[in-house]
Amino acid sequence: ANGVTVQEWISVKDRLPESRDFVLGYMSFGEYRTLKWKNDTQRWEGLLVDYAMDFVTHWMPLPQPPKE
């Protein structure tokens, strides 16, 4: 109604993001994180910590920045 597009969660079992793309990840312990998938190491890179593949269950692309 207000022009907002809602993204759907993508299961890591279905596909992974492009390497080095920032995404919103849903963690197996119920929290959200901004992450970057690193295909070369098969790990998720977080702000302070890298996570093994099985810590993330779903992901979605980050939204576009606001328009001025």
N, CA, C and O of each residue as an XYZ file, in Angstrom:
272
protein
N       0.819     -1.195      0.000
C       0.000      0.000      0.000
C       0.865      1.261      0.000
O       0.498      2.263     -0.613
N       2.012      1.216      0.685
C       2.856      2.411      0.748
C       4.119      2.277     -0.105
O       5.064      3.045      0.078
N       4.152      1.330     -1.021
C       5.282      1.180     -1.931
C       6.486      0.470     -1.353
O       7.580      0.569     -1.910
N       6.318     -0.246     -0.250
C       7.421     -0.968      0.378
C       7.420     -2.405     -0.122
O       6.387     -3.074     -0.101
N       8.575     -2.877     -0.572
C       8.720     -4.263     -1.002
C       9.300     -5.073      0.142
O      10.321     -4.696      0.717
N       8.661     -6.177      0.475
C       9.135     -7.037      1.559
C       9.929     -8.188      0.954
O       9.443     -8.899      0.075
N      11.151     -8.359      1.431
C      12.003     -9.448      0.961
C      11.599    -10.750      1.658
O      11.103    -10.735      2.785
N      11.812    -11.841      0.993
C      11.591    -13.159      1.579
C      12.920    -13.736      2.054
O      13.960    -13.512      1.435
N      12.877    -14.476      3.153
C      14.072    -15.163      3.639
C      14.431    -16.287      2.687
O      13.551    -16.965      2.157
N      15.719    -16.483      2.470
C      16.232    -17.546      1.603
C      16.973    -18.540      2.483
O      17.879    -18.156      3.223
N      16.603    -19.796      2.413
C      17.274    -20.829      3.187
C      18.675    -21.065      2.627
O      18.863    -21.095      1.411
N      19.654    -21.233      3.511
C      21.013    -21.544      3.050
C      21.054    -22.918      2.390
O      22.002    -23.225      1.667
N      20.038    -23.747      2.628
C      19.957    -25.048      1.959
C      19.573    -24.886      0.490
O      19.898    -25.734     -0.340
N      18.868    -23.776      0.170
C      18.452    -23.520     -1.211
C      19.562    -22.853     -2.025
O      19.845    -23.259     -3.152
N      20.182    -21.832     -1.446
C      21.296    -21.156     -2.120
C      21.985    -20.206     -1.152
O      21.441    -19.843     -0.109
N      23.193    -19.818     -1.525
C      23.993    -18.881     -0.740
C      24.143    -17.580     -1.525
O      24.013    -17.578     -2.749
N      24.415    -16.476     -0.832
C      24.617    -15.221     -1.555
C      25.923    -15.239     -2.341
O      26.765    -16.117     -2.155
N      26.072    -14.265     -3.214
C      27.336    -14.103     -3.925
C      28.434    -13.836     -2.902
O      28.195    -13.193     -1.881
N      29.615    -14.322     -3.174
C      30.729    -14.134     -2.261
C      30.997    -12.649     -2.043
O      31.053    -11.866     -2.992
N      31.159    -12.283     -0.788
C      31.493    -10.929     -0.335
C      30.325     -9.950     -0.404
O      30.534     -8.753     -0.205
N      29.102    -10.410     -0.677
C      27.924     -9.548     -0.607
C      27.460     -9.452      0.839
O      27.384    -10.466      1.533
N      27.147     -8.238      1.303
C      26.565     -8.076      2.631
C      25.095     -8.460      2.581
O      24.380     -8.090      1.650
N      24.647     -9.208      3.591
C      23.266     -9.663      3.681
C      22.812     -9.587      5.139
O      23.625     -9.408      6.045
N      21.514     -9.725      5.346
C      20.968     -9.896      6.687
C      20.832    -11.391      6.915
O      20.135    -12.075      6.165
N      21.491    -11.900      7.941
C      21.461    -13.331      8.227
C      20.668    -13.631      9.480
O      20.732    -12.884     10.457
N      19.922    -14.722      9.455
C      19.195    -15.197     10.635
C      19.996    -16.349     11.221
O      20.264    -17.344     10.549
N      20.373    -16.196     12.492
C      21.257    -17.141     13.148
C      20.472    -18.296     13.770
O      19.302    -18.144     14.121
N      21.119    -19.433     13.901
C      20.472    -20.619     14.477
C      20.067    -20.409     15.932
O      19.243    -21.163     16.449
N      20.624    -19.402     16.604
C      20.267    -19.123     17.992
C      19.253    -17.988     18.107
O      19.041    -17.448     19.192
N      18.615    -17.620     16.961
C      17.477    -16.714     16.989
C      17.787    -15.230     16.910
O      16.935    -14.419     17.271
N      18.957    -14.845     16.459
C      19.300    -13.436     16.316
C      19.607    -13.115     14.859
O      19.901    -14.001     14.057
N      19.532    -11.830     14.537
C      19.837    -11.332     13.204
C      21.206    -10.681     13.219
O      21.602    -10.090     14.224
N      21.926    -10.781     12.122
C      23.236    -10.146     11.988
C      23.417     -9.673     10.542
O      22.926    -10.302      9.605
N      24.128     -8.557     10.378
C      24.600     -8.171      9.056
C      25.879     -8.957      8.823
O      26.827     -8.861      9.602
N      25.900     -9.733      7.750
C      26.995    -10.656      7.491
C      27.475    -10.547      6.056
O      26.803     -9.978      5.196
N      28.648    -11.102      5.819
C      29.176    -11.219      4.468
C      29.591    -12.679      4.279
O      30.364    -13.217      5.072
N      29.073    -13.316      3.226
C      29.446    -14.696      2.914
C      30.804    -14.696      2.226
O      31.020    -13.960      1.263
N      31.721    -15.529      2.725
C      33.058    -15.638      2.136
C      33.194    -17.027      1.525
O      33.454    -18.004      2.226
N      33.015    -17.099      0.224
C      33.028    -18.375     -0.477
C      34.387    -19.068     -0.380
O      34.454    -20.295     -0.311
N      35.467    -18.290     -0.374
C      36.799    -18.891     -0.346
C      37.093    -19.627      0.958
O      37.853    -20.595      0.960
N      36.495    -19.178      2.075
C      36.716    -19.840      3.369
C      35.496    -20.622      3.850
O      35.560    -21.321      4.861
N      34.373    -20.500      3.113
C      33.113    -21.158      3.487
C      32.673    -20.749      4.894
O      32.246    -21.586      5.689
N      32.785    -19.433      5.194
C      32.396    -18.895      6.491
C      31.628    -17.594      6.285
O      31.740    -16.942      5.247
N      30.843    -17.233      7.307
C      30.134    -15.970      7.346
C      30.964    -14.985      8.151
O      31.344    -15.283      9.284
N      31.248    -13.831      7.598
C      32.023    -12.809      8.290
C      31.067    -11.813      8.938
O      30.232    -11.208      8.266
N      31.202    -11.653     10.252
C      30.410    -10.680     10.979
C      31.253     -9.476     11.346
O      32.409     -9.376     10.934
N      30.687     -8.562     12.118
C      31.396     -7.362     12.510
C      32.624     -7.690     13.358
O      33.709     -7.163     13.114
N      32.453     -8.559     14.351
C      33.554     -8.896     15.252
C      33.975    -10.359     15.188
O      35.068    -10.717     15.629
N      33.114    -11.195     14.645
C      33.334    -12.644     14.684
C      32.982    -13.248     13.330
O      32.048    -12.797     12.668
N      33.727    -14.265     12.923
C      33.334    -15.084     11.773
C      32.550    -16.283     12.292
O      32.847    -16.807     13.365
N      31.545    -16.719     11.526
C      30.686    -17.825     11.917
C      30.827    -18.977     10.928
O      30.948    -18.761      9.722
N      30.812    -20.193     11.446
C      30.794    -21.376     10.591
C      29.486    -21.398      9.811
O      28.502    -20.770     10.201
N      29.495    -22.122      8.717
C      28.344    -22.172      7.826
C      27.042    -22.529      8.550
O      25.999    -21.953      8.242
N      27.079    -23.456      9.496
C      25.839    -23.945     10.118
C      25.258    -23.001     11.169
O      24.215    -23.320     11.739
N      25.882    -21.853     11.455
C      25.312    -20.887     12.389
C      24.228    -20.034     11.740
O      23.419    -19.427     12.440
N      24.203    -19.982     10.419
C      23.224    -19.175      9.695
C      22.247    -20.119      9.007
O      22.656    -21.022      8.277
N      20.949    -19.905      9.243
C      19.933    -20.766      8.636
C      19.279    -20.125      7.417
O      18.904    -20.822      6.474
N      19.141    -18.787      7.433
C      18.479    -18.067      6.350
C      19.177    -16.725      6.142
O      19.884    -16.237      7.024
N      18.969    -16.139      4.972
C      19.529    -14.825      4.673
C      18.620    -14.099      3.694
O      17.768    -14.707      3.047
N      18.815    -12.786      3.596
C      18.130    -11.978      2.592
C      19.017    -10.790      2.238
O      19.810    -10.339      3.065
N      18.886    -10.280      1.011
C      19.682     -9.107      0.643
C      19.328     -7.921      1.530
O      18.195     -7.794      1.994
N      20.308     -7.057      1.758
C      20.033     -5.814      2.491
C      19.182     -4.905      1.623
O      19.277     -4.952      0.397
N      18.349     -4.076      2.243
C      17.542     -3.146      1.445
C      18.419     -2.053      0.832
O      19.546     -1.823      1.273
N      17.893     -1.397     -0.169
C      18.573     -0.260     -0.779
C      18.588      0.902      0.217
O      17.661      1.038      1.016
N      19.619      1.733      0.180
C      19.652      2.880      1.088
C      18.523      3.854      0.769
O      17.990      3.840     -0.341
N      18.155      4.700      1.730
C      17.053      5.646      1.484
C      17.419      6.658      0.390
O      18.587      6.996      0.195
N      16.401      7.122     -0.303
C      16.581      8.164     -1.313
C      16.340      9.513     -0.646
O      15.448      9.662      0.189
N      17.147     10.479     -1.027
C      16.977     11.819     -0.431
C      16.030     12.653     -1.232
O      15.770     13.803     -0.879
